[in-house]
Amino acid sequence: MEEGRISYVRRFVRSLPALLIALGAAYDFATPLDFTGAPFLTAAPLVAAPLYSQRGTILTGAAAVLVLLMLRVLRGGLHKAEAVTELATVIVVSVLAVLVNLLVRRGQERLASVREIAVAAQRAVLPEPAERIGGFQIAARYEAAQEGASIGGDLYAVQDTPHGVRLIVGDVRGKGMGAVGAVAVLIGAFREAAEQEATLEAVAQRLERALARERTRREGIEAREEFTTAVLAELPHGDAIVRLVNRGHPAPLLLYADGTVRPLPATEPALPLGMGELGTWPDRADEAGFPGGATLLLYTDGLSEARDAGGRFYDPETGLAGRAEVLCEPGALLGVLSVEARRHSGGGMADDMALIAVRRP
C-alpha cells in the first residue's frame, strides 16, 4: 500500500512540467488578452531541471516557448511589447533551467561516486561471509537506517579457527567516522584474537584492550564516552553446543527446526566493551546445546528497537515463534526479519541493523 502511494506521487511529480504547460495554455486561451498563462509556462522548465535528463529539460523549455508563441499568434497579440517580454522571459528561464540541470547531474554523479566508495569501504570492513564455514550454513546482513548510507556503527564477523567457528555481532555507540573507525579496530582485533586465544573470554579481553588503545589515540568527549555492546559466539568443531560471551548486547536467539524459539541471555550481565575502567568483572562464557537443524540468530538493537506508530518495539522472538518454514535457510530468515522490521516501523528504521544467522545442518 505504502509503496503504491509513493509510486503514484513520483509519477505525478514527473508529470508536473507537462501539466504546467497544459495548464498555462488552457488558462491563456480561456481568459481575456489582459490575462496570461506565461507564469505557468515559465515554471515548467524550472520544474523539469531536477527531474529530467538534459535532453528532457531542453525539450520542456522548447515546448514552453512554442506553446507561448502559438498562443500569441493565434490570439493576435504577438506584436505587443508584453508578448515579446513573455517570450524572452520563457527563453531565458529555459536556458537557466538547462544550466541548473547540468549542475544537478554533476552533483548526482559526485554522490554516486561517494556511494560507490562507501560500498567498497563496507565490503572491505564488513565482507560477506561464505555461505558455508566450518560445516555451518552462514548468512549475514547489514542495513543502514538512513537510505543511501552504506556503513555505520554496527559490525559483524565470522572466523573459522582451530577452536571452532567464532562470531561477533556488535554495535558501537555513536555515528560517523568515529564509529566506523571503532568498527575497523574491533573487527581487526577480533580476527587476530579469534585465531590466537584459547577461550572466548580471552577474545573478549583482547577486544577490550584494543578499544582502550584506540581511545588513547583520539581526543574529545566522543572518544571518552565511546563503548560497544557485543556478543561473541563459539561453535566448537564436533560438539553440538554454542558458547556465548555477552557484553551488554541483545540476547541471541536459538531457533529450533520445529519452530520453537529460545533466547540465550547472559547468566551474569556484563558491561559493554570499552567500559573496563568502570570496574573489572571476569568474562564468563555461557554454554547451550545447539542441535542439528537449529539456527543461531545474532542481531543488533536496530532490529529489536524498530517501533511502530504506537511506540511498540518489534520482538523477533515473538515474530519467529512457530514459523518453522522460515528457519530452514539462514539467508531467507534474515530477509524475512528485514522486511518485517521495516514493515513494523512503517518503512523508517531508527537505527542500523546487523544480523547473522548460523544453521547447523
QUIDA-V209665 format. One record per run of one state. SS is the DSSP state (alpha for helix, beta for strand, coil for the rest). FROM is the first residue (numbers start at 1). TO is the last residue. If there is no record, write none. Layout:
SS_FROM_TO + SS_FROM_TO
//
This chain:
coil_1_1 + alpha_2_14 + coil_15_15 + alpha_16_30 + coil_31_37 + alpha_38_49 + coil_50_53 + alpha_54_75 + coil_76_80 + alpha_81_125 + coil_126_131 + beta_132_133 + coil_134_135 + beta_136_143 + coil_144_153 + beta_154_161 + coil_162_163 + beta_164_172 + coil_173_175 + alpha_176_196 + coil_197_199 + alpha_200_216 + coil_217_220 + alpha_221_225 + coil_226_227 + beta_228_235 + coil_236_240 + beta_241_247 + coil_248_251 + beta_252_255 + coil_256_260 + beta_261_264 + coil_265_272 + beta_273_273 + coil_274_275 + alpha_276_278 + coil_279_285 + beta_286_289 + coil_290_294 + beta_295_299 + coil_300_300 + alpha_301_304 + coil_305_306 + beta_307_307 + coil_308_312 + beta_313_313 + coil_314_315 + alpha_316_320 + coil_321_323 + alpha_324_326 + coil_327_329 + alpha_330_344 + coil_345_352 + beta_353_360 + coil_361_361
//
